[in-house]
Amino acid sequence: SWIPECQAYHAAFTGNPGVVCFFGDSITYQNQVHHWALYGQGKTAEDTALCTWMHVHSTMNFDPAAGWTDDGYWLAYCDVNPGAYSYTARSGIRSDQYLQGTYDLPDIETLLDTYLPEIVLIMLGTNDIGAGFTAAEFKANMQGCIEHILYQDGDTSGALRGTIPIMSTIPPRDGFDVTDYN
């Protein structure tokens, strides 16, 4: 069974419990996913408990001075540079740029070391396909991102980070076949 292996991996986690970061491009940054956690109607008691565990604040606050660095939703939607990027997401960013850091967004290792998330949901690929990256190039970059999430410094022979990665597929894009990317 894979469950004991995953539990043993997560036992290495020493970061910030309940911090769930959203790493990605404009689909992440433009905060469609955040509205349910903040304003969703019909939440069950379990939904509310999950949002509390994730440190979700009850309102949107676009002021970086709020400093809600334990709230992954806030980190993804708060405008560091209005209309361009937040703390963990950037319009136009590709997977290779996320690995290295670009457009004033630090590299993935720095983001992980700064926020010490327990879970990272990563959604990249839309800009890779638009820039002409092959599915193999995209997958190699995403493998690098996953290795950084799983291991300190992305070194697969080194120390486990214990952070849980969740990969999101990219949505359909006009004029492109995203099948091989997903």
N, C-alpha and C positions, 0 to 999 in steps of 0.2 A: 504494500500500500504506500502511496505517496504522502499520506498525512503525517506519519512520524518524521519523515525526512523534512517536510516543511516546518513542522513544529521545532525540530532541532535547529534548523536554519534561523527561525525567528527568535529562538532563545538567545541568540547572539546580539539582539537589538539592545542598544543602550542609549538611544536618542530620546526624543520627546514623545511620550505616549499620547496617542490620539491625534497627532498632527498628520493630516492627510494633505499632501501637496499635489497640485495639478500642474504638470509641466507640459507645455505645448505651444501651439501657434495661435493665430487669431481666433480660431474656433474655441480654444480654451480661454483666451484673454477677453473675448467679447461677452463672456459670462452667461451664456445661455443656461449652463448647467447649475449655476449658482442660485438662480431664482427659487428653485424648489426648496433648497436647504434654508433659505432666508424667509421666503414668503409662501411656500407651498401650503395649500389648503388640504385638509383631510389627513394630516399626519397622525399616525397611530402613536401610542405611548412608546413603542419600540423605535419609531422614526425620531421622535423627540429625544429619546435617550441617546440614539446614535449621533444626532446633531450636537448634543451636549458633550459627548465623548470626543467629538471632532473639534471642539472649541468654536463652533459656529456662532458668531454674534448675531443678534436679532435684527440688525439693520445693516444696510449698505453704507459704508463710510469711505468715500474716495480720497480722504486726506491721509497722505503717507505719515503724517505726524501721529496718527492713531496708534501706529506701531503694533498692530495685532499679528505679530509674527507666529503665533501659535494657531492661527486660523488660515488653513490652506485656501479656503475660498477667497478670503481677503487678499492673500498674497497673489492670487491669480487675477483678481479684478481691479485692485487698487492701482490707479494711474500713477506710475512713476514719471512717465512722459505721456500726457494725455493723448489718446488716439494711437499710440504706438506700442507701448509695452507696460507690463506690470512687473512685479518682483519675480514671477516664475513663468511668464508667458509673453510671447512677442509676435506681433503681426508680421507675417512674411518669413518667419524663421524656418529653416530646414533642419533635418536631423544632424547633418554634419556640423552645422553652425551651433546647434545645441550642445554637441559634444565639446566644441572648442570655445564657445562663448563668442558673442558678436552683438553688434547694435547696442552696446552698453548692458547687455544681459550676460552675467558671468557664465562660465562653463558649468556643466552639470555637476562636477565634483564640488565646486564651490557652493552651488545651491544646496547640495546634500549636506555639506559640512556646516552651512549656515543655519539651516532650518531643522536638521536632524529628524526628518519625518519618519513616522512609523510605516506609512503607506505612500506610494507615489503612483498616481494615475498619469500615464504619459500618452499624449495624442499628438503625433507628428505624421507627416507624410503628404499632406495636401500640397505644400509648397515644393516638396521634393519632386513629385510627379509633374508639377507645372514647370519646373526647372529642367526637366528632361533626364532626371536620374533614373537609372534602371531599377527594377525591383531588387536585383541583387545588391546594388550599391546602397539602396535604402535599408535593406535588411542588415547589411554589415554595419551601418551606422547605428541602427536600432539595437543590434547586438552589443555594440559598444556602450550605448546608454544603459542597457539592462545590466551589463557587467559592472558599471559604476554604481548602479542602485544596489546590486547584490553584494559587491565587494568594495572594501576600502581602496581608494585610488584606482578602481577598475581592474585590479590585479587578481585574476582568477585563482592564483596560487597563494594569495594573501589572506588577510583577516576578513571574515564575513562582516557585513554591515548589519544584517538582520532586517533591513527595510524590505517591505513587501512591494514588488512591482505589479502594476496592473496595466496591461496594454489595451488601448482602445483602437478599434479599426477606424480607418478614415471613411468619411461619407462619400457618396457618389459625387463626381465632379464632371460637369459638362465637357464633352470632348475627350475624356480620358477613361480608360478602363482601369479601375482601381483593384480589380480582382487579385492580381499578383502581389499587390502591396499589402493586402489584408491576409 
